[in-house]
Amino acid sequence: MATETASPSIQLGDYIVIQRQKYTKLQKFGSLDTTATLGKETLELKSLLDQPYGSTFKMSVKETKPGKRGAQRQHTLELCSETELNSTREALGISSSGADNRDICDNGEAQSLKSADIEQLREECNESSKIIEKLVENSKTFHNRTEYSQEKYLRKKEKKYFEFVQIRQPTIRLMLDIFYRQDAEKIMGIRVDTLSQIISYSGVCGLGSYLLYESGTNGLLPAAMLNSIGAGTEGSLVHMHPGNVPQKQALLALKLPLEQQLRCVSVNLYSVLREFYQGGETIGSNLSVTEPTEVVREETQPETPTEDQPEAIEPSTKKPKLEEVKGEANKGPPRWQLENKRATALMHNKFDSLVLAAKEHPSSILQALLPLVKPSRPVVVFSTCKELLQETYMELKTSGKVTGLHLTSNWMRTYQILPNRTHPEVNMSGNSGYLLTGYTLR
Amino acid sequence: MSFLKPKTHIEKGDVVILYLSVSSMHAIEAVPEIVNKKGETIPHIFQTNYGSLKVENIIGVEYGSRVELSKGWAHVLQPTPELWTQTLPHRTQIIYTPDISMILHQLEVRPGAVVIESGTGSGSLSHYFLRALKPTGHLHTFDFHESRADQARDEFRRHGLADFVTVYHRDVCNLGFTEELDGQADAVFLDLPAPDLAVPHAFKALKLSGGRFCSFSPCIEQSQRCIQELTKLGFNEIVSMEVLQQESVVKTRTLPVIDLEFLKLPKSEETTTTTAANAEESKAPKEVKKYLTSSNPQVLPGHTGFLTFATLPPNIPKV
């Protein structure tokens, strides 16, 4: 028990979460030469190979190169034990503090070290505690600061000079934090509380067959749903998207077992609906026939009109994809055609819930997909914009096909909880997006 | 048995949601006969605001169908944890969907997870845990109230969930989560008056490879004590938050637009002959505009509880 850990080890090709204090980043560990950039620090990742996830590594400066914004430092990483991570306050043995800030003025003279001195220190010392020790030694005001203020100072300096990074295995929770912080737009502004409710209201779980349409969340929505479907279960997911190629980063990052990955069928919305409504003969003939390449060209281009989907289809991704498809087509039916067939089979059996997060107007998509959902099943529509969902609410209500309709949004606030210093965090997110939920009727 | 997986038709013994309106829903058991207070077996007739329902008639009906009541109609829905939370018999205060969703997300519950919950209460959260972790995981749920634990156990059995849950009658603050569970859990959830007392037990119950922790408490002081204890034991990523859901009431409003421009002009000759009121009406035919609007209701939940989450990092020795 003492030495046994269940933590899997870091492998080439894995996506990894690099954490330096509160900062986290998703990175593909593609080859031994891969480096990761954290601000002004560049990390060589090769020493991570085969180490268990959850390990902490120490950064040591290897070389300093002039960069666009000051010096860029290249670091190697070295596995270290948790015990090396002790509190800076304890390491420095700070004892005296002031009672309040009456003797502190901001005149820019408090720190007697010049910035060049500090840069030099950074190259000489590997340990942040040593650098901070020098900073404290050379600060005229540090010991007059209050204990709280000293702590804040140390935290701030520690953040800057902290030399440890932790490598973690990506999970939906960690990735959502990263994506939302980096660029919420790229995941359509789906905030953590909203994503958690999409999963709840849609009822997605290990049993059943689920339908998702999303127009670009870096793979986060399909990944979250497939994660809830789980490994070694019977659940399946049809993931419809508007582009040629589904966004799959988050799905790949989860490193799910193959059998689970195969239960997520990603298909183009237009192409699969055409197949569903008028597929029969064309597909039958395609499979046996001689000219699959022709079919590819015919099918893929009209189905993804560039006017409708400017962001989803970029010329750069389109060309190689077509080439690739052609290459595959020579050996047999192209992959997308097989996926379409698998998806239509599931569509004929109907779904146990529908989740829709569209950049397009949800109304027509709902009209097309609602008939594919069994009665008494949840429907969840996400939008950052309330007006769209108001209209959709009324349409669904008048149609009588969906009941129990609710249009909701969320208010979420995090708290700093410390002895005698408990208060809400200064900043909070103002837009959770909106959810329209209901249950289908027969 | 209707909680086990999505199904199409109502079978005898299913819990069924009788949906009358957004504000009126009932959970009923689809059995043709029940035993009344006098101990007699009588036909199961369910009374609603729209008249009575002979429950026998809904057995075999497809979920999502409309069923006739003596003075109206309703829909029958398959229960989900969300619908169950809104209709379940309250034995305690319960946690609702917005908080629960955040708990499941933060605890990273997925099929195969082993989760410890205390207390069981009315089983509102338990049903969500079970949906998320079945068919390969297991829920261990603890309550110090014996009859509540018994009721919950019976309910899980009737809902077809018995294989995935163990219900314990036990005071976890004093006695912990039993030795068998040491180092077994992926996640621990506490909803207790003194969560700090159970934190050391949670620490022992979590796997050596680490795990996630959550405590739900209505008062901030409970969170403060809990966090002190968590910090002492080496938990990190400690975050506290509040989540409140706001409903938007969607309505089409028809607003009259009144014309005030004509008041600037002197009254013309013809109008002086008739009465003033008539004249204004004939001159300014009432214009109306239609708007699709939404607004928040007058009263909203303003506080449910503080959610405190933490991570137990891997390989912390548990002496």
Interface residues (C-beta under 8 A of the other chain):
Chain A: M1 A2 E4 T5 A6 S7 P52 G54 E82 T171 I172 R173 V192 D193 L195 S196 Q197 I199 S200 Y201 G203 C205 G206 L207 G208 N227 S228 I229 G230 A231 G232 T233 E234 D352 K374 P375 S376 R377 P378 K386 E387 Q390 E391 Y393 M394 T403 G404 L405 H406 L407 T408 S409 N410 W411 M412 R413 T414 Y415 I417 P419 T422 Y434 Y439 T440 L441 R442
Chain B: L4 K5 P6 T8 Y19 V22 E62 Y63 G64 S65 R66 H75 V76 L77 Q78 T80 P81 E82 L83 T97 P98 I100 S101 M102 L104 H105 Q106 E108 R110 P111 G112 Y128 R131 A132 K134 P135 T136 G183 K207 L208 S209 G210 I220 S223 Q224 I227 Q228 V239 S240 M241 E242 V243 L244 Q245 Q246 E247 S248 V250 T252 L292 T293 S294 F306 T308 P313 P314 N315 I316 P317
